[in-house]
């Protein structure tokens, strides 16, 4: 493969990576804790969009509620990371580029 072909392939891969990052940023991912009593919705940039707390927790200690919110956020963040690794990992495959570039 000549250098021009390699550069074209790398450029296409960069473009696809940018597109995937935009798609991931637009996604909304749910995380929950307490058996679904607390849900947090985040986007692909790890920004919290919504926090939903079941009304049955209204009388609970605020520390408990805070812990549940943090746990739900962490669950959502792990899902975002997993999706990013899966989607971006597929885009990072270098296909038929020479061995020295795929190491």
C-alpha positions as CSV (number, residue, x, y, z in Angstrom):
1,X,0.0,0.0,0.0
2,X,1.4,3.4,-1.0
3,X,1.7,6.3,1.5
4,X,-1.1,8.2,-0.3
5,X,-3.5,5.3,0.3
6,X,-2.5,5.1,3.9
7,X,-3.1,8.8,4.4
8,X,-6.5,8.5,2.8
9,X,-7.4,5.6,5.0
10,X,-6.2,7.5,8.2
11,X,-8.1,10.6,7.2
12,X,-11.3,8.6,6.7
13,X,-10.8,6.9,10.1
14,X,-10.4,10.4,11.7
15,X,-13.6,11.6,10.1
16,X,-15.5,8.4,11.2
17,X,-14.1,8.9,14.8
18,X,-15.4,12.5,14.9
19,X,-18.8,11.3,13.7
20,X,-18.9,8.6,16.3
21,X,-18.0,11.0,19.1
22,X,-20.8,13.3,18.0
23,X,-23.3,10.3,18.0
24,X,-22.1,9.2,21.4
25,X,-22.5,12.7,22.8
26,X,-26.1,12.8,21.7
27,X,-27.1,9.5,23.3
28,X,-28.9,9.4,26.6
29,X,-27.9,6.5,28.9
30,X,-29.8,5.5,32.1
31,X,-28.2,4.4,35.3
32,X,-30.2,3.2,38.3
33,X,-29.7,2.2,41.9
34,X,-31.8,1.1,44.8
35,X,-33.7,-1.3,42.6
36,X,-34.8,1.5,40.3
37,X,-35.7,3.9,43.0
38,X,-33.2,6.4,41.7
39,X,-32.4,6.9,38.0
40,X,-29.9,9.2,36.4
41,X,-29.9,10.0,32.7
42,X,-26.5,11.1,31.3
43,X,-25.4,11.9,27.8
44,X,-22.3,10.6,26.0
45,X,-20.2,13.5,27.5
46,X,-21.0,12.2,31.0
47,X,-23.3,15.2,31.7
48,X,-26.3,14.5,33.9
49,X,-29.5,15.3,32.1
50,X,-32.1,14.1,34.6
51,X,-32.3,12.7,38.0
52,X,-35.5,10.8,38.9
53,X,-36.1,9.9,42.5
54,X,-39.0,7.7,43.5
55,X,-41.4,9.5,45.8
56,X,-41.2,6.7,48.3
57,X,-37.8,8.0,49.2
58,X,-39.2,11.3,50.4
59,X,-38.8,10.4,54.1
60,X,-35.3,8.9,53.7
61,X,-32.1,10.3,55.2
62,X,-30.6,12.7,52.6
63,X,-27.3,10.8,52.9
64,X,-29.0,7.7,51.7
65,X,-30.6,9.5,48.8
66,X,-27.2,11.1,47.9
67,X,-25.5,7.7,47.9
68,X,-28.2,6.3,45.6
69,X,-27.9,9.2,43.2
70,X,-24.1,8.8,43.1
71,X,-24.4,5.1,42.6
72,X,-26.9,5.6,39.7
73,X,-24.7,8.2,38.1
74,X,-21.7,5.8,38.3
75,X,-23.8,3.0,36.7
76,X,-24.7,5.3,33.9
77,X,-21.1,6.5,33.5
78,X,-19.9,2.8,33.2
79,X,-22.5,2.2,30.5
80,X,-21.3,5.3,28.6
81,X,-17.7,4.0,28.8
82,X,-18.7,0.6,27.7
83,X,-20.6,2.0,24.7
84,X,-17.7,4.3,23.8
85,X,-15.2,1.4,23.9
86,X,-17.4,-0.8,21.8
87,X,-18.2,1.8,19.1
88,X,-14.9,3.6,19.0
89,X,-13.0,0.3,19.2
90,X,-14.6,-0.9,16.0
91,X,-13.7,2.4,14.3
92,X,-10.1,2.1,15.3
93,X,-9.5,-1.1,13.4
94,X,-6.9,-0.3,10.8
95,X,-8.1,-2.9,8.3
96,X,-5.5,-3.5,5.7
97,X,-2.9,-0.9,6.8
98,X,0.6,-2.2,6.9
99,X,1.7,-4.0,10.1
100,X,3.9,-1.3,11.3
101,X,1.0,1.1,11.5
102,X,-1.3,-1.2,13.3
103,X,1.0,-1.8,16.3
